[in-house]
Amino acid sequence: MVSITLSVPEEIREIMKKHPEINWSVLVRKMLIEKAKELSLKEEMFKELNREKSFSEWAVNIVRKGRKNEADN
């Protein structure tokens, strides 16, 4: 596991000191993991949406070509 250093305003640090029962490192780690997973899920959803969009565009073009061929006949 890697370590990172965060800077917080002094007023926030004072509030954190008043609550030693909270493991701030664990809390921040969990929040970072949750946000990273959320972003990964969004990326996957966008990839799937783009695949569906490509398929939809293909299907619409096929229908349009079919209608054009019918109109030409």
Phi and psi in radians as a Rosetta constraint file:
Dihedral C 1 N 2 CA 2 C 2 CIRCULARHARMONIC -1.658 0.35
Dihedral N 2 CA 2 C 2 N 3 CIRCULARHARMONIC 2.790 0.35
Dihedral C 2 N 3 CA 3 C 3 CIRCULARHARMONIC -1.940 0.35
Dihedral N 3 CA 3 C 3 N 4 CIRCULARHARMONIC 2.568 0.35
Dihedral C 3 N 4 CA 4 C 4 CIRCULARHARMONIC -2.282 0.35
Dihedral N 4 CA 4 C 4 N 5 CIRCULARHARMONIC 2.778 0.35
Dihedral C 4 N 5 CA 5 C 5 CIRCULARHARMONIC -2.030 0.35
Dihedral N 5 CA 5 C 5 N 6 CIRCULARHARMONIC 2.325 0.35
Dihedral C 5 N 6 CA 6 C 6 CIRCULARHARMONIC -2.009 0.35
Dihedral N 6 CA 6 C 6 N 7 CIRCULARHARMONIC 2.576 0.35
Dihedral C 6 N 7 CA 7 C 7 CIRCULARHARMONIC -1.912 0.35
Dihedral N 7 CA 7 C 7 N 8 CIRCULARHARMONIC 2.346 0.35
Dihedral C 7 N 8 CA 8 C 8 CIRCULARHARMONIC -2.264 0.35
Dihedral N 8 CA 8 C 8 N 9 CIRCULARHARMONIC 2.673 0.35
Dihedral C 8 N 9 CA 9 C 9 CIRCULARHARMONIC -1.051 0.35
Dihedral N 9 CA 9 C 9 N 10 CIRCULARHARMONIC 2.633 0.35
Dihedral C 9 N 10 CA 10 C 10 CIRCULARHARMONIC -0.995 0.35
Dihedral N 10 CA 10 C 10 N 11 CIRCULARHARMONIC -0.661 0.35
Dihedral C 10 N 11 CA 11 C 11 CIRCULARHARMONIC -1.116 0.35
Dihedral N 11 CA 11 C 11 N 12 CIRCULARHARMONIC -0.622 0.35
Dihedral C 11 N 12 CA 12 C 12 CIRCULARHARMONIC -1.220 0.35
Dihedral N 12 CA 12 C 12 N 13 CIRCULARHARMONIC -0.715 0.35
Dihedral C 12 N 13 CA 13 C 13 CIRCULARHARMONIC -1.042 0.35
Dihedral N 13 CA 13 C 13 N 14 CIRCULARHARMONIC -0.675 0.35
Dihedral C 13 N 14 CA 14 C 14 CIRCULARHARMONIC -1.136 0.35
Dihedral N 14 CA 14 C 14 N 15 CIRCULARHARMONIC -0.703 0.35
Dihedral C 14 N 15 CA 15 C 15 CIRCULARHARMONIC -1.121 0.35
Dihedral N 15 CA 15 C 15 N 16 CIRCULARHARMONIC -0.739 0.35
Dihedral C 15 N 16 CA 16 C 16 CIRCULARHARMONIC -1.067 0.35
Dihedral N 16 CA 16 C 16 N 17 CIRCULARHARMONIC -0.688 0.35
Dihedral C 16 N 17 CA 17 C 17 CIRCULARHARMONIC -1.104 0.35
Dihedral N 17 CA 17 C 17 N 18 CIRCULARHARMONIC -0.522 0.35
Dihedral C 17 N 18 CA 18 C 18 CIRCULARHARMONIC -1.275 0.35
Dihedral N 18 CA 18 C 18 N 19 CIRCULARHARMONIC -0.183 0.35
Dihedral C 18 N 19 CA 19 C 19 CIRCULARHARMONIC -2.227 0.35
Dihedral N 19 CA 19 C 19 N 20 CIRCULARHARMONIC 1.207 0.35
Dihedral C 19 N 20 CA 20 C 20 CIRCULARHARMONIC -1.224 0.35
Dihedral N 20 CA 20 C 20 N 21 CIRCULARHARMONIC -0.216 0.35
Dihedral C 20 N 21 CA 21 C 21 CIRCULARHARMONIC -1.233 0.35
Dihedral N 21 CA 21 C 21 N 22 CIRCULARHARMONIC -0.275 0.35
Dihedral C 21 N 22 CA 22 C 22 CIRCULARHARMONIC -1.653 0.35
Dihedral N 22 CA 22 C 22 N 23 CIRCULARHARMONIC 2.247 0.35
Dihedral C 22 N 23 CA 23 C 23 CIRCULARHARMONIC -1.507 0.35
Dihedral N 23 CA 23 C 23 N 24 CIRCULARHARMONIC 1.659 0.35
Dihedral C 23 N 24 CA 24 C 24 CIRCULARHARMONIC -1.085 0.35
Dihedral N 24 CA 24 C 24 N 25 CIRCULARHARMONIC -0.620 0.35
Dihedral C 24 N 25 CA 25 C 25 CIRCULARHARMONIC -1.093 0.35
Dihedral N 25 CA 25 C 25 N 26 CIRCULARHARMONIC -0.793 0.35
Dihedral C 25 N 26 CA 26 C 26 CIRCULARHARMONIC -1.138 0.35
Dihedral N 26 CA 26 C 26 N 27 CIRCULARHARMONIC -0.743 0.35
Dihedral C 26 N 27 CA 27 C 27 CIRCULARHARMONIC -1.034 0.35
Dihedral N 27 CA 27 C 27 N 28 CIRCULARHARMONIC -0.853 0.35
Dihedral C 27 N 28 CA 28 C 28 CIRCULARHARMONIC -1.134 0.35
Dihedral N 28 CA 28 C 28 N 29 CIRCULARHARMONIC -0.710 0.35
Dihedral C 28 N 29 CA 29 C 29 CIRCULARHARMONIC -1.030 0.35
Dihedral N 29 CA 29 C 29 N 30 CIRCULARHARMONIC -0.811 0.35
Dihedral C 29 N 30 CA 30 C 30 CIRCULARHARMONIC -1.090 0.35
Dihedral N 30 CA 30 C 30 N 31 CIRCULARHARMONIC -0.715 0.35
Dihedral C 30 N 31 CA 31 C 31 CIRCULARHARMONIC -1.138 0.35
Dihedral N 31 CA 31 C 31 N 32 CIRCULARHARMONIC -0.714 0.35
Dihedral C 31 N 32 CA 32 C 32 CIRCULARHARMONIC -1.138 0.35
Dihedral N 32 CA 32 C 32 N 33 CIRCULARHARMONIC -0.749 0.35
Dihedral C 32 N 33 CA 33 C 33 CIRCULARHARMONIC -1.092 0.35
Dihedral N 33 CA 33 C 33 N 34 CIRCULARHARMONIC -0.790 0.35
Dihedral C 33 N 34 CA 34 C 34 CIRCULARHARMONIC -1.049 0.35
Dihedral N 34 CA 34 C 34 N 35 CIRCULARHARMONIC -0.791 0.35
Dihedral C 34 N 35 CA 35 C 35 CIRCULARHARMONIC -1.160 0.35
Dihedral N 35 CA 35 C 35 N 36 CIRCULARHARMONIC -0.705 0.35
Dihedral C 35 N 36 CA 36 C 36 CIRCULARHARMONIC -1.104 0.35
Dihedral N 36 CA 36 C 36 N 37 CIRCULARHARMONIC -0.732 0.35
Dihedral C 36 N 37 CA 37 C 37 CIRCULARHARMONIC -1.124 0.35
Dihedral N 37 CA 37 C 37 N 38 CIRCULARHARMONIC -0.707 0.35
Dihedral C 37 N 38 CA 38 C 38 CIRCULARHARMONIC -1.067 0.35
Dihedral N 38 CA 38 C 38 N 39 CIRCULARHARMONIC -0.764 0.35
Dihedral C 38 N 39 CA 39 C 39 CIRCULARHARMONIC -1.150 0.35
Dihedral N 39 CA 39 C 39 N 40 CIRCULARHARMONIC -0.666 0.35
Dihedral C 39 N 40 CA 40 C 40 CIRCULARHARMONIC -1.113 0.35
Dihedral N 40 CA 40 C 40 N 41 CIRCULARHARMONIC -0.734 0.35
Dihedral C 40 N 41 CA 41 C 41 CIRCULARHARMONIC -1.092 0.35
Dihedral N 41 CA 41 C 41 N 42 CIRCULARHARMONIC -0.744 0.35
Dihedral C 41 N 42 CA 42 C 42 CIRCULARHARMONIC -1.080 0.35
Dihedral N 42 CA 42 C 42 N 43 CIRCULARHARMONIC -0.727 0.35
Dihedral C 42 N 43 CA 43 C 43 CIRCULARHARMONIC -1.049 0.35
Dihedral N 43 CA 43 C 43 N 44 CIRCULARHARMONIC -0.779 0.35
Dihedral C 43 N 44 CA 44 C 44 CIRCULARHARMONIC -1.113 0.35
Dihedral N 44 CA 44 C 44 N 45 CIRCULARHARMONIC -0.691 0.35
Dihedral C 44 N 45 CA 45 C 45 CIRCULARHARMONIC -1.129 0.35
Dihedral N 45 CA 45 C 45 N 46 CIRCULARHARMONIC -0.715 0.35
Dihedral C 45 N 46 CA 46 C 46 CIRCULARHARMONIC -1.151 0.35
Dihedral N 46 CA 46 C 46 N 47 CIRCULARHARMONIC -0.681 0.35
Dihedral C 46 N 47 CA 47 C 47 CIRCULARHARMONIC -1.063 0.35
Dihedral N 47 CA 47 C 47 N 48 CIRCULARHARMONIC -0.805 0.35
Dihedral C 47 N 48 CA 48 C 48 CIRCULARHARMONIC -1.125 0.35
Dihedral N 48 CA 48 C 48 N 49 CIRCULARHARMONIC -0.720 0.35
Dihedral C 48 N 49 CA 49 C 49 CIRCULARHARMONIC -1.070 0.35
Dihedral N 49 CA 49 C 49 N 50 CIRCULARHARMONIC -0.729 0.35
Dihedral C 49 N 50 CA 50 C 50 CIRCULARHARMONIC -1.143 0.35
Dihedral N 50 CA 50 C 50 N 51 CIRCULARHARMONIC -0.665 0.35
Dihedral C 50 N 51 CA 51 C 51 CIRCULARHARMONIC -1.105 0.35
Dihedral N 51 CA 51 C 51 N 52 CIRCULARHARMONIC -0.768 0.35
Dihedral C 51 N 52 CA 52 C 52 CIRCULARHARMONIC -1.152 0.35
Dihedral N 52 CA 52 C 52 N 53 CIRCULARHARMONIC -0.659 0.35
Dihedral C 52 N 53 CA 53 C 53 CIRCULARHARMONIC -1.100 0.35
Dihedral N 53 CA 53 C 53 N 54 CIRCULARHARMONIC -0.773 0.35
Dihedral C 53 N 54 CA 54 C 54 CIRCULARHARMONIC -1.057 0.35
Dihedral N 54 CA 54 C 54 N 55 CIRCULARHARMONIC -0.759 0.35
Dihedral C 54 N 55 CA 55 C 55 CIRCULARHARMONIC -1.112 0.35
Dihedral N 55 CA 55 C 55 N 56 CIRCULARHARMONIC -0.760 0.35
Dihedral C 55 N 56 CA 56 C 56 CIRCULARHARMONIC -1.086 0.35
Dihedral N 56 CA 56 C 56 N 57 CIRCULARHARMONIC -0.754 0.35
Dihedral C 56 N 57 CA 57 C 57 CIRCULARHARMONIC -1.087 0.35
Dihedral N 57 CA 57 C 57 N 58 CIRCULARHARMONIC -0.736 0.35
Dihedral C 57 N 58 CA 58 C 58 CIRCULARHARMONIC -1.047 0.35
Dihedral N 58 CA 58 C 58 N 59 CIRCULARHARMONIC -0.816 0.35
Dihedral C 58 N 59 CA 59 C 59 CIRCULARHARMONIC -1.112 0.35
Dihedral N 59 CA 59 C 59 N 60 CIRCULARHARMONIC -0.737 0.35
Dihedral C 59 N 60 CA 60 C 60 CIRCULARHARMONIC -1.097 0.35
Dihedral N 60 CA 60 C 60 N 61 CIRCULARHARMONIC -0.745 0.35
Dihedral C 60 N 61 CA 61 C 61 CIRCULARHARMONIC -1.098 0.35
Dihedral N 61 CA 61 C 61 N 62 CIRCULARHARMONIC -0.679 0.35
Dihedral C 61 N 62 CA 62 C 62 CIRCULARHARMONIC -1.083 0.35
Dihedral N 62 CA 62 C 62 N 63 CIRCULARHARMONIC -0.801 0.35
Dihedral C 62 N 63 CA 63 C 63 CIRCULARHARMONIC -1.097 0.35
Dihedral N 63 CA 63 C 63 N 64 CIRCULARHARMONIC -0.764 0.35
Dihedral C 63 N 64 CA 64 C 64 CIRCULARHARMONIC -1.083 0.35
Dihedral N 64 CA 64 C 64 N 65 CIRCULARHARMONIC -0.748 0.35
Dihedral C 64 N 65 CA 65 C 65 CIRCULARHARMONIC -1.088 0.35
Dihedral N 65 CA 65 C 65 N 66 CIRCULARHARMONIC -0.709 0.35
Dihedral C 65 N 66 CA 66 C 66 CIRCULARHARMONIC -1.085 0.35
Dihedral N 66 CA 66 C 66 N 67 CIRCULARHARMONIC -0.756 0.35
Dihedral C 66 N 67 CA 67 C 67 CIRCULARHARMONIC -1.163 0.35
Dihedral N 67 CA 67 C 67 N 68 CIRCULARHARMONIC -0.678 0.35
Dihedral C 67 N 68 CA 68 C 68 CIRCULARHARMONIC -1.132 0.35
Dihedral N 68 CA 68 C 68 N 69 CIRCULARHARMONIC -0.732 0.35
Dihedral C 68 N 69 CA 69 C 69 CIRCULARHARMONIC -1.103 0.35
Dihedral N 69 CA 69 C 69 N 70 CIRCULARHARMONIC -0.687 0.35
Dihedral C 69 N 70 CA 70 C 70 CIRCULARHARMONIC -1.139 0.35
Dihedral N 70 CA 70 C 70 N 71 CIRCULARHARMONIC -0.683 0.35
Dihedral C 70 N 71 CA 71 C 71 CIRCULARHARMONIC -1.212 0.35
Dihedral N 71 CA 71 C 71 N 72 CIRCULARHARMONIC -0.576 0.35
Dihedral C 71 N 72 CA 72 C 72 CIRCULARHARMONIC -1.277 0.35
Dihedral N 72 CA 72 C 72 N 73 CIRCULARHARMONIC -0.421 0.35
